[in-house]
Amino acid sequence: MKIYDVENFPNPLRIRIALAEKNATTEVEFIAVDLLNGEHRTEAFLAKNPLAGVPVLELDDGTFISECTAITEYIDAAFTGPSLMGISAKERAVINMMQKRAESMVLDAVATYFHHATDGLGPELETYQNIAWGEKQGEKARTNLNYFNDILAKSRFVAGDNFSIADITLYAGLVFAGFANIALPSHLTHLLAWQKAVAARPSVAGL
Ligand SMILES: N[C@@H](CCC(=O)N[C@@H](CS)C(=O)NCC(=O)O)C(=O)O
């Protein structure tokens, strides 16, 4: 199995955490993509992922799987250890829902802010920017942090009692927020405590 990615970028981080949670990091060969020089937009890379993004998983039979949710689904089923996607019908549905909320309400909103309202990846790669849209998404991400603070006031993890892909997505969203200089307000105590606890997990601290 191969993972095409860029170390320390937010979406690749999601997969590195998932692999570490399943004790499977050594089962994978990491292949660095020269994203800052546009390798992800070459014909060769687009054949792996037409959406021109990392990470991408390549299976031994040559199948390419992109989208962190799909890659995590594969990792979760392929390796032993506590499930990141849930076991029962209800658990799986709640985790899926909360993952999507963490993705669209925080991670993707922060990414849009980064790419549109800041220099992003630089003028060579940011060929279309809409500053107003970026600012709006940054505002949305900041507001949505309150929602997750409220969730984490009542629940140990984002989707209930167990650590899941929903926690990984929100954590990566906060890492991206830090990178984009979106500060986490100090009154969001539940979110901050959860962030500290996730950062201390061996799967995250060991990266
Ligand atoms: N929805 C995708 C997002 C992938 C993504 O946007 N990755 C970023 C790196 S963190 C990327 O490749 N960006 C390339 C670009 O913006 O040109 C996923 O879940 O994997």
PDBQT file of the ligand as one rigid body, heavy atoms in Angstrom, charges set to zero:
ROOT
HETATM    1  N1  LIG A 301     -11.634  16.447   0.402  1.00  0.00    +0.000 N 
HETATM    2  C1  LIG A 301     -10.266  16.081   0.211  1.00  0.00    +0.000 C 
HETATM    3  C2  LIG A 301      -9.372  17.300   0.436  1.00  0.00    +0.000 C 
HETATM    4  C3  LIG A 301      -7.954  17.096  -0.064  1.00  0.00    +0.000 C 
HETATM    5  C4  LIG A 301      -7.180  18.413  -0.090  1.00  0.00    +0.000 C 
HETATM    6  O1  LIG A 301      -7.740  19.486  -0.376  1.00  0.00    +0.000 OA
HETATM    7  N2  LIG A 301      -5.883  18.327   0.170  1.00  0.00    +0.000 N 
HETATM    8  C5  LIG A 301      -5.035  19.511   0.084  1.00  0.00    +0.000 C 
HETATM    9  C6  LIG A 301      -3.823  19.352   0.999  1.00  0.00    +0.000 C 
HETATM   10  S1  LIG A 301      -4.261  19.548   2.688  1.00  0.00    +0.000 SA
HETATM   11  C7  LIG A 301      -4.546  19.651  -1.343  1.00  0.00    +0.000 C 
HETATM   12  O2  LIG A 301      -4.158  18.684  -1.933  1.00  0.00    +0.000 OA
HETATM   13  N3  LIG A 301      -4.571  20.875  -1.888  1.00  0.00    +0.000 N 
HETATM   14  C8  LIG A 301      -4.070  21.135  -3.201  1.00  0.00    +0.000 C 
HETATM   15  C9  LIG A 301      -4.438  22.492  -3.728  1.00  0.00    +0.000 C 
HETATM   16  O3  LIG A 301      -5.096  23.243  -2.984  1.00  0.00    +0.000 OA
HETATM   17  O4  LIG A 301      -4.078  22.799  -4.852  1.00  0.00    +0.000 OA
HETATM   18  C10 LIG A 301      -9.906  14.913   1.131  1.00  0.00    +0.000 C 
HETATM   19  O5  LIG A 301     -10.705  14.592   2.025  1.00  0.00    +0.000 OA
HETATM   20  O6  LIG A 301      -8.885  14.257   0.941  1.00  0.00    +0.000 OA
ENDROOT
TORSDOF 0
